Amino acid sequence: MHYDWSTKKRKFPILLFKTDDPFDCSKWSMPIEIENPRGTIDRDLFWDDDTGTVYLASDWGSIYLAEVNFETGSSSTPVKIWSGSGGSNPEGPHLQERRLLLPTRR
């Protein structure tokens, strides 16, 4: 975390590193900063295997979802997907792909 003096806000950066060989230090890229449009600390990345889309789930009173471009680090405008269960703020959003397999009869 650091303080952005130009906007007078705390900033919680998300840094992405890429590599083809995680065991070779020289193969790691320079970091790409992923835009964190809500400025939150509890966030998670989700890869949609079907579409190849990457999503950023974050919270701040509700759970929000934004698409992420890994080449530029930009994020779409976040969309509220859940307001919580009525208690305090929902925290630690984590999305998982769920596949339902139904048995069929031959």
Secondary structure by P-SEA (a helix, b strand, c coil): cccccccccccbbbbbbbbcccccccccccccccccccccccbbbbbcccccbbbbbbbccbbbbbbbcccccccccccccccccccccccbbbbbbbbbbbbbcc
